[in-house]
Structures are given as C-alpha cells and as structure tokens.
Amino acid sequence: MIDGETYEVEEMYPSFDAIANLRNKEGARRLIHYAIEAEKIHVNLYWEAKKKVKEEKDMEIEEIYICPVCSRKVV
C-alpha cells in the first residue's frame, strides 16, 4: 500500500501536473497540488503505522483537516 502512495506523490500526480501546466489548466494544477499534499500525509501515516506495528503498539488517531486554501494539514 505504501508503494502506491509514494508512487502517487513522486510520479503520478507530478505527471498530471506537468500536463496541466502544458495546457495552462490552473484549476487542475491547484487540485493536483491539493491531492499531492493529501497523499504526502497518507505516506506519513503509513510509515507511522508500520513503526507502531513493529513496536506492537497502537497508533493514536487524530483528526486531520486539509486547508482548502493552502492545502496544509491542520490538527
């Protein structure tokens, strides 16, 4: 699963962004940016979960909100 998330961050969405850039689709570029930022959070959550499994501990769940303006994680 983590390979899929890293693929999205490192290859898939950057490719989509390059195409949107070539076609001057600023709205698409903005959405792609938001998607990449969300996928970065997913990657970090997977790594944290994997670490907790190795430690035989539970992961603490927190609420995550992505700001629609800046696409930053707000806790």
C-alpha positions as CSV (number, residue, x, y, z in Angstrom):
1,M,0.0,0.0,0.0
2,I,2.7,2.5,0.9
3,D,4.3,1.9,-2.6
4,G,1.0,3.1,-4.1
5,E,1.0,6.2,-2.0
6,T,4.7,7.1,-2.8
7,Y,4.0,6.4,-6.5
8,E,1.2,9.0,-6.4
9,V,3.4,11.6,-4.7
10,E,6.5,11.0,-6.8
11,E,5.3,10.1,-10.2
12,M,1.5,10.0,-10.9
13,Y,0.4,13.5,-9.7
14,P,3.6,15.2,-10.9
15,S,2.9,13.8,-14.4
16,F,-0.6,15.1,-14.2
17,D,0.7,18.5,-13.1
18,A,3.1,18.7,-16.0
19,I,0.3,18.0,-18.5
20,A,-2.0,20.5,-16.8
21,N,0.9,23.1,-16.9
22,L,1.4,22.5,-20.6
23,R,-2.3,23.1,-21.2
24,N,-2.5,26.1,-18.9
25,K,-5.1,24.5,-16.7
26,E,-4.6,26.4,-13.4
27,G,-7.7,24.9,-11.8
28,A,-6.4,21.4,-12.5
29,R,-3.0,22.3,-11.2
30,R,-4.5,23.6,-7.9
31,L,-6.4,20.4,-7.4
32,I,-3.4,18.3,-8.2
33,H,-1.4,20.2,-5.7
34,Y,-4.1,19.5,-3.0
35,A,-4.0,15.8,-4.0
36,I,-0.2,15.6,-3.7
37,E,-0.3,17.3,-0.2
38,A,-3.0,14.8,0.9
39,E,-1.0,11.9,-0.4
40,K,2.1,13.1,1.5
41,I,0.0,12.8,4.7
42,H,-1.1,9.3,3.7
43,V,2.6,8.3,3.2
44,N,3.5,9.6,6.7
45,L,0.5,7.8,8.3
46,Y,1.5,4.5,6.7
47,W,5.1,4.9,7.9
48,E,3.9,5.8,11.4
49,A,1.5,2.8,11.4
50,K,4.3,0.4,10.3
51,K,6.5,1.7,13.0
52,K,3.8,1.1,15.6
53,V,3.1,-2.4,14.4
54,K,6.8,-3.2,14.8
55,E,6.7,-1.8,18.4
56,E,3.5,-3.8,19.0
57,K,1.7,-0.6,19.9
58,D,-1.5,1.1,18.8
59,M,-1.4,4.3,16.8
60,E,-3.0,7.3,18.3
61,I,-5.7,8.6,15.9
62,E,-6.1,12.3,15.4
63,E,-8.4,14.3,13.3
64,I,-6.9,15.6,10.1
65,Y,-8.1,18.6,8.2
66,I,-6.6,19.8,5.0
67,C,-7.0,23.6,4.5
68,P,-8.7,24.2,1.2
69,V,-6.7,27.4,0.7
70,C,-3.1,26.4,1.4
71,S,-3.5,22.6,1.4
72,R,-1.7,22.3,4.7
73,K,-2.5,19.8,7.4
74,V,-4.3,21.4,10.3
75,V,-4.7,19.5,13.6
